[in-house]
């Protein structure tokens, strides 16, 4: 196998891994959006970190969330992080 063939194989595996990670994060953000009202009951004015459609961490600050994730020896980029405001945001066009 040539170096070019090895590189192409590695890139394909990496691309699939990144696509899977992107899809999972997208699903988590869509889950947050769909469940915003329920989340607001428990996490109003807090940041939440969601993984696999489940709130894993919450904190009053973004730095607090990041610290909790890092303390658990996890990567921040593996979580969908969102601020849950007390009041719904209405955008006017």
mmCIF file of the C-alpha atoms, coordinates in Angstrom:
data_MODEL
# 
_entry.id   MODEL 
# 
loop_
_atom_site.group_PDB 
_atom_site.id 
_atom_site.type_symbol 
_atom_site.label_atom_id 
_atom_site.label_alt_id 
_atom_site.label_comp_id 
_atom_site.label_asym_id 
_atom_site.label_entity_id 
_atom_site.label_seq_id 
_atom_site.pdbx_PDB_ins_code 
_atom_site.Cartn_x 
_atom_site.Cartn_y 
_atom_site.Cartn_z 
_atom_site.occupancy 
_atom_site.B_iso_or_equiv 
_atom_site.pdbx_formal_charge 
_atom_site.auth_seq_id 
_atom_site.auth_comp_id 
_atom_site.auth_asym_id 
_atom_site.auth_atom_id 
_atom_site.pdbx_PDB_model_num 
ATOM 1  C CA . UNK A 1 1  ? 0.000   0.000  0.000  1.00 0.00 ? 1  UNK A CA 1 
ATOM 2  C CA . UNK A 1 2  ? 1.393   3.385  -0.967 1.00 0.00 ? 2  UNK A CA 1 
ATOM 3  C CA . UNK A 1 3  ? 1.579   6.404  1.316  1.00 0.00 ? 3  UNK A CA 1 
ATOM 4  C CA . UNK A 1 4  ? -1.139  8.105  -0.744 1.00 0.00 ? 4  UNK A CA 1 
ATOM 5  C CA . UNK A 1 5  ? -3.454  5.098  -0.315 1.00 0.00 ? 5  UNK A CA 1 
ATOM 6  C CA . UNK A 1 6  ? -2.825  5.047  3.430  1.00 0.00 ? 6  UNK A CA 1 
ATOM 7  C CA . UNK A 1 7  ? -3.536  8.790  3.633  1.00 0.00 ? 7  UNK A CA 1 
ATOM 8  C CA . UNK A 1 8  ? -6.799  8.436  1.694  1.00 0.00 ? 8  UNK A CA 1 
ATOM 9  C CA . UNK A 1 9  ? -7.931  5.593  3.949  1.00 0.00 ? 9  UNK A CA 1 
ATOM 10 C CA . UNK A 1 10 ? -7.081  7.619  7.072  1.00 0.00 ? 10 UNK A CA 1 
ATOM 11 C CA . UNK A 1 11 ? -8.905  10.680 5.713  1.00 0.00 ? 11 UNK A CA 1 
ATOM 12 C CA . UNK A 1 12 ? -12.008 8.594  4.962  1.00 0.00 ? 12 UNK A CA 1 
ATOM 13 C CA . UNK A 1 13 ? -12.098 7.188  8.506  1.00 0.00 ? 13 UNK A CA 1 
ATOM 14 C CA . UNK A 1 14 ? -11.568 10.664 9.964  1.00 0.00 ? 14 UNK A CA 1 
ATOM 15 C CA . UNK A 1 15 ? -14.273 12.136 7.727  1.00 0.00 ? 15 UNK A CA 1 
ATOM 16 C CA . UNK A 1 16 ? -16.782 9.510  8.851  1.00 0.00 ? 16 UNK A CA 1 
ATOM 17 C CA . UNK A 1 17 ? -15.866 10.088 12.492 1.00 0.00 ? 17 UNK A CA 1 
ATOM 18 C CA . UNK A 1 18 ? -16.312 13.856 12.126 1.00 0.00 ? 18 UNK A CA 1 
ATOM 19 C CA . UNK A 1 19 ? -19.632 13.388 10.323 1.00 0.00 ? 19 UNK A CA 1 
ATOM 20 C CA . UNK A 1 20 ? -20.907 11.155 13.119 1.00 0.00 ? 20 UNK A CA 1 
ATOM 21 C CA . UNK A 1 21 ? -19.790 13.682 15.755 1.00 0.00 ? 21 UNK A CA 1 
ATOM 22 C CA . UNK A 1 22 ? -21.448 16.536 13.843 1.00 0.00 ? 22 UNK A CA 1 
ATOM 23 C CA . UNK A 1 23 ? -24.681 14.572 13.467 1.00 0.00 ? 23 UNK A CA 1 
ATOM 24 C CA . UNK A 1 24 ? -24.769 13.753 17.198 1.00 0.00 ? 24 UNK A CA 1 
ATOM 25 C CA . UNK A 1 25 ? -24.205 17.394 18.161 1.00 0.00 ? 25 UNK A CA 1 
ATOM 26 C CA . UNK A 1 26 ? -26.857 18.499 15.693 1.00 0.00 ? 26 UNK A CA 1 
ATOM 27 C CA . UNK A 1 27 ? -29.321 16.049 17.250 1.00 0.00 ? 27 UNK A CA 1 
ATOM 28 C CA . UNK A 1 28 ? -28.494 17.338 20.726 1.00 0.00 ? 28 UNK A CA 1 
ATOM 29 C CA . UNK A 1 29 ? -29.041 20.973 19.713 1.00 0.00 ? 29 UNK A CA 1 
ATOM 30 C CA . UNK A 1 30 ? -32.350 20.064 18.072 1.00 0.00 ? 30 UNK A CA 1 
ATOM 31 C CA . UNK A 1 31 ? -33.337 18.199 21.254 1.00 0.00 ? 31 UNK A CA 1 
ATOM 32 C CA . UNK A 1 32 ? -32.546 21.308 23.329 1.00 0.00 ? 32 UNK A CA 1 
ATOM 33 C CA . UNK A 1 33 ? -34.659 23.440 20.998 1.00 0.00 ? 33 UNK A CA 1 
ATOM 34 C CA . UNK A 1 34 ? -37.585 21.010 21.122 1.00 0.00 ? 34 UNK A CA 1 
ATOM 35 C CA . UNK A 1 35 ? -37.446 20.744 24.927 1.00 0.00 ? 35 UNK A CA 1 
ATOM 36 C CA . UNK A 1 36 ? -36.649 24.366 25.804 1.00 0.00 ? 36 UNK A CA 1 
ATOM 37 C CA . UNK A 1 37 ? -39.825 24.896 27.849 1.00 0.00 ? 37 UNK A CA 1 
ATOM 38 C CA . UNK A 1 38 ? -39.263 21.782 29.979 1.00 0.00 ? 38 UNK A CA 1 
ATOM 39 C CA . UNK A 1 39 ? -35.596 22.638 30.396 1.00 0.00 ? 39 UNK A CA 1 
ATOM 40 C CA . UNK A 1 40 ? -36.524 26.169 31.466 1.00 0.00 ? 40 UNK A CA 1 
ATOM 41 C CA . UNK A 1 41 ? -38.439 24.749 34.468 1.00 0.00 ? 41 UNK A CA 1 
ATOM 42 C CA . UNK A 1 42 ? -35.294 23.190 35.921 1.00 0.00 ? 42 UNK A CA 1 
ATOM 43 C CA . UNK A 1 43 ? -32.427 25.137 34.344 1.00 0.00 ? 43 UNK A CA 1 
ATOM 44 C CA . UNK A 1 44 ? -33.684 28.745 34.032 1.00 0.00 ? 44 UNK A CA 1 
ATOM 45 C CA . UNK A 1 45 ? -30.799 31.224 33.708 1.00 0.00 ? 45 UNK A CA 1 
ATOM 46 C CA . UNK A 1 46 ? -28.226 28.425 33.558 1.00 0.00 ? 46 UNK A CA 1 
ATOM 47 C CA . UNK A 1 47 ? -25.917 26.939 30.983 1.00 0.00 ? 47 UNK A CA 1 
ATOM 48 C CA . UNK A 1 48 ? -26.439 23.277 30.201 1.00 0.00 ? 48 UNK A CA 1 
ATOM 49 C CA . UNK A 1 49 ? -24.161 20.711 28.570 1.00 0.00 ? 49 UNK A CA 1 
ATOM 50 C CA . UNK A 1 50 ? -26.090 18.029 26.706 1.00 0.00 ? 50 UNK A CA 1 
ATOM 51 C CA . UNK A 1 51 ? -24.817 14.693 25.445 1.00 0.00 ? 51 UNK A CA 1 
ATOM 52 C CA . UNK A 1 52 ? -27.019 12.098 23.735 1.00 0.00 ? 52 UNK A CA 1 
ATOM 53 C CA . UNK A 1 53 ? -30.160 14.136 24.466 1.00 0.00 ? 53 UNK A CA 1 
ATOM 54 C CA . UNK A 1 54 ? -29.473 14.232 28.204 1.00 0.00 ? 54 UNK A CA 1 
ATOM 55 C CA . UNK A 1 55 ? -28.354 17.131 30.386 1.00 0.00 ? 55 UNK A CA 1 
ATOM 56 C CA . UNK A 1 56 ? -25.028 16.057 31.866 1.00 0.00 ? 56 UNK A CA 1 
ATOM 57 C CA . UNK A 1 57 ? -23.923 19.339 33.492 1.00 0.00 ? 57 UNK A CA 1 
ATOM 58 C CA . UNK A 1 58 ? -25.429 22.693 34.401 1.00 0.00 ? 58 UNK A CA 1 
ATOM 59 C CA . UNK A 1 59 ? -23.939 25.840 35.867 1.00 0.00 ? 59 UNK A CA 1 
ATOM 60 C CA . UNK A 1 60 ? -24.581 29.558 36.228 1.00 0.00 ? 60 UNK A CA 1 
ATOM 61 C CA . UNK A 1 61 ? -21.612 30.440 34.023 1.00 0.00 ? 61 UNK A CA 1 
ATOM 62 C CA . UNK A 1 62 ? -20.062 29.163 30.827 1.00 0.00 ? 62 UNK A CA 1 
ATOM 63 C CA . UNK A 1 63 ? -16.729 28.894 32.627 1.00 0.00 ? 63 UNK A CA 1 
ATOM 64 C CA . UNK A 1 64 ? -18.384 26.697 35.252 1.00 0.00 ? 64 UNK A CA 1 
ATOM 65 C CA . UNK A 1 65 ? -19.684 24.335 32.575 1.00 0.00 ? 65 UNK A CA 1 
ATOM 66 C CA . UNK A 1 66 ? -16.275 24.136 30.902 1.00 0.00 ? 66 UNK A CA 1 
ATOM 67 C CA . UNK A 1 67 ? -14.583 23.454 34.239 1.00 0.00 ? 67 UNK A CA 1 
ATOM 68 C CA . UNK A 1 68 ? -17.022 20.646 35.078 1.00 0.00 ? 68 UNK A CA 1 
ATOM 69 C CA . UNK A 1 69 ? -16.510 19.002 31.695 1.00 0.00 ? 69 UNK A CA 1 
ATOM 70 C CA . UNK A 1 70 ? -12.730 19.210 31.935 1.00 0.00 ? 70 UNK A CA 1 
ATOM 71 C CA . UNK A 1 71 ? -12.760 17.858 35.500 1.00 0.00 ? 71 UNK A CA 1 
ATOM 72 C CA . UNK A 1 72 ? -14.601 14.809 34.187 1.00 0.00 ? 72 UNK A CA 1 
ATOM 73 C CA . UNK A 1 73 ? -11.718 14.281 31.718 1.00 0.00 ? 73 UNK A CA 1 
ATOM 74 C CA . UNK A 1 74 ? -14.069 14.861 28.773 1.00 0.00 ? 74 UNK A CA 1 
ATOM 75 C CA . UNK A 1 75 ? -13.741 17.174 25.773 1.00 0.00 ? 75 UNK A CA 1 
ATOM 76 C CA . UNK A 1 76 ? -15.850 20.330 25.672 1.00 0.00 ? 76 UNK A CA 1 
ATOM 77 C CA . UNK A 1 77 ? -16.507 19.826 21.948 1.00 0.00 ? 77 UNK A CA 1 
ATOM 78 C CA . UNK A 1 78 ? -18.342 16.571 22.710 1.00 0.00 ? 78 UNK A CA 1 
ATOM 79 C CA . UNK A 1 79 ? -21.235 18.496 24.283 1.00 0.00 ? 79 UNK A CA 1 
ATOM 80 C CA . UNK A 1 80 ? -23.981 20.745 22.982 1.00 0.00 ? 80 UNK A CA 1 
ATOM 81 C CA . UNK A 1 81 ? -23.799 23.753 25.316 1.00 0.00 ? 81 UNK A CA 1 
ATOM 82 C CA . UNK A 1 82 ? -26.683 26.187 25.518 1.00 0.00 ? 82 UNK A CA 1 
ATOM 83 C CA . UNK A 1 83 ? -27.888 28.982 27.795 1.00 0.00 ? 83 UNK A CA 1 
ATOM 84 C CA . UNK A 1 84 ? -31.447 28.493 29.007 1.00 0.00 ? 84 UNK A CA 1 
ATOM 85 C CA . UNK A 1 85 ? -32.918 31.909 29.655 1.00 0.00 ? 85 UNK A CA 1 
ATOM 86 C CA . UNK A 1 86 ? -35.755 32.494 32.094 1.00 0.00 ? 86 UNK A CA 1 
ATOM 87 C CA . UNK A 1 87 ? -37.925 34.037 29.376 1.00 0.00 ? 87 UNK A CA 1 
ATOM 88 C CA . UNK A 1 88 ? -38.370 32.829 25.804 1.00 0.00 ? 88 UNK A CA 1 
ATOM 89 C CA . UNK A 1 89 ? -36.607 34.857 23.128 1.00 0.00 ? 89 UNK A CA 1 
ATOM 90 C CA . UNK A 1 90 ? -38.843 36.192 20.370 1.00 0.00 ? 90 UNK A CA 1 
ATOM 91 C CA . UNK A 1 91 ? -37.148 37.359 17.204 1.00 0.00 ? 91 UNK A CA 1 
ATOM 92 C CA . UNK A 1 92 ? -38.885 40.056 15.194 1.00 0.00 ? 92 UNK A CA 1 
ATOM 93 C CA . UNK A 1 93 ? -38.363 40.263 11.450 1.00 0.00 ? 93 UNK A CA 1 
# 
